[in-house]
Amino acid sequence: MRIQELNPRVKFYQCKSCHHMLTIGYGKNILTIEKLIETGCDQCDGTKFQYRGQEKIHVPTNKQFETRQLGTHIVLEMKHCDSNKLKSIATIESIMLDVAQKCKLNIVTHHFHEFKPWGVSGVIILAESHFTIHTWPEYHYAALDLFICNKFNQQNTLITQLQTQLNSQEYECKILQRGF
């Protein structure tokens, strides 16, 4: 009898010692975080990891009930950012457009709004979908999301650029596969 997982996923963890990214879960040698901690990082043998997101795995099933992945949704929480950058509409607009270009995204249009006394919200409409930001300078926090309707292999560039340009000391990333 063949057992098939209903929602097969892989999860991404980053070693806190050497910053190496590791993938565990469905179809991998290591299935759980507990086993990863027991085994250690394959680069430095570190045993402390930061969760960085997950991805649903498409497994072909009965064609009548086959799922259809329509896109990837990356949700980012940038913490301990430079609050002066988060207050400035010009700075946020410049950062977002620069990151979009470095990630090879196709910009259709964009709009940013500055709140009083502070905070910025912005959206970049992409040929691929959208890239948004909302800032809370008083908490040194920015919430971002990127929805891509095609293959996206610039995740590391996206995170590195945002972390560097916002001077973020910590971040969380969740990856969702969207579709039906």
C-alpha positions in Angstrom: 0.0 0.0 0.0 1.4 3.4 -1.0 0.8 6.3 1.4 0.9 9.8 0.0 1.3 12.9 2.1 -1.6 15.3 1.6 0.4 18.5 1.8 4.0 17.6 1.2 6.4 20.5 2.0 10.1 21.3 2.3 11.2 23.7 5.0 14.2 26.1 4.9 16.4 26.7 7.9 19.5 28.9 8.2 22.4 27.8 10.4 23.0 30.5 13.1 26.7 29.7 13.1 27.7 29.8 9.4 24.5 31.1 7.8 24.3 28.1 5.5 20.8 27.5 4.2 19.4 24.0 4.6 16.3 22.3 3.2 14.5 19.5 5.1 11.2 17.7 4.7 9.5 15.8 1.9 11.9 14.0 -0.4 15.0 15.1 1.7 17.3 13.0 3.9 16.3 15.0 7.0 12.5 15.2 7.5 12.2 17.2 10.8 13.9 20.0 12.6 14.5 17.7 15.5 16.6 15.4 13.2 18.4 18.4 11.8 19.4 19.6 15.3 20.5 16.0 16.1 22.5 15.8 12.8 23.9 19.3 12.7 24.7 21.7 9.9 26.4 19.9 7.0 28.9 22.8 6.6 30.0 23.6 10.2 28.2 21.0 12.5 26.2 23.8 14.2 23.0 22.8 15.9 21.1 26.1 16.1 18.9 27.1 13.2 16.6 30.0 12.2 13.4 29.0 10.4 13.3 30.8 7.0 10.1 29.5 5.3 8.6 26.5 3.5 7.5 25.5 0.1 4.7 23.2 -0.9 5.8 20.3 -3.1 3.7 19.4 -6.1 3.3 15.6 -6.4 1.3 14.4 -9.4 -1.9 12.7 -8.4 -5.1 11.7 -10.1 -5.4 14.2 -13.1 -9.0 15.0 -12.1 -7.9 16.3 -8.7 -4.5 17.6 -9.7 -3.4 20.8 -7.9 -2.3 23.8 -9.8 0.4 26.1 -8.5 -0.2 29.6 -9.7 2.5 31.4 -7.9 4.9 31.9 -5.0 4.1 34.3 -2.2 7.1 35.5 -0.1 6.2 37.2 3.2 9.0 39.1 4.9 9.2 40.7 8.3 12.2 43.0 8.6 13.0 43.8 12.3 15.3 46.2 14.0 15.5 48.4 10.9 16.8 52.0 10.6 13.8 54.0 11.7 14.9 57.1 9.7 14.8 55.0 6.5 11.4 53.7 7.4 10.0 57.2 7.8 11.1 58.5 4.4 8.9 57.9 1.4 11.7 58.9 -1.0 14.1 56.4 0.7 11.5 53.5 0.8 10.5 54.1 -2.9 14.2 54.1 -3.9 15.0 50.9 -2.0 11.9 49.1 -3.3 12.6 50.0 -6.9 16.3 49.1 -6.6 15.5 45.7 -5.0 12.9 45.0 -7.7 15.4 45.7 -10.4 18.2 43.7 -8.8 15.7 40.8 -8.5 15.0 41.1 -12.3 11.3 41.9 -11.7 9.3 43.6 -14.4 7.9 46.9 -13.0 4.6 48.0 -14.5 3.9 50.9 -12.2 4.3 51.9 -8.5 2.7 54.1 -5.8 3.9 55.0 -2.3 2.1 56.9 0.4 3.5 58.6 3.5 1.4 58.6 6.7 1.5 61.3 9.4 3.3 61.4 11.8 5.3 58.7 10.0 5.2 55.4 8.2 5.1 54.5 4.5 3.1 52.0 2.5 3.9 51.2 -1.1 3.1 48.9 -3.9 5.0 48.0 -7.1 2.7 46.4 -9.7 4.8 43.8 -11.6 4.2 42.0 -14.8 4.6 38.9 -12.5 2.1 40.3 -9.8 3.1 42.6 -6.9 5.7 43.7 -4.4 4.5 45.7 -1.3 5.8 47.3 1.9 4.3 48.8 5.0 6.6 50.4 7.6 6.3 51.1 11.3 9.3 53.4 12.1 8.3 53.6 15.8 8.8 49.8 16.0 11.8 49.7 13.6 9.7 47.2 11.6 8.8 46.7 7.9 6.3 44.1 6.5 6.9 43.2 2.9 5.4 40.7 0.5 6.2 39.6 -3.0 3.9 37.5 -5.1 5.3 36.0 -8.3 3.3 34.1 -10.9 6.4 32.5 -12.4 9.5 30.8 -11.3 11.5 33.0 -8.9 15.1 32.2 -8.2 16.2 35.5 -6.7 15.1 34.8 -3.1 18.6 35.2 -1.6 19.1 38.5 -3.5 15.7 39.8 -2.3 16.5 39.0 1.3 20.1 40.2 1.3 19.2 43.5 -0.5 16.3 44.3 1.8 18.2 43.4 4.9 21.2 45.5 3.8 19.3 48.5 2.5 16.9 48.7 5.5 19.7 48.0 7.9 17.6 45.2 9.3 19.3 43.2 12.2 16.8 40.3 12.0 14.2 39.0 9.6 11.7 36.2 9.1 10.6 34.8 5.8 7.7 32.6 5.0 7.2 31.1 1.5 3.7 30.0 0.4 2.8 28.2 -2.8 -0.4 29.7 -4.0 -3.0 27.9 -6.1 -5.7 25.2 -6.0 
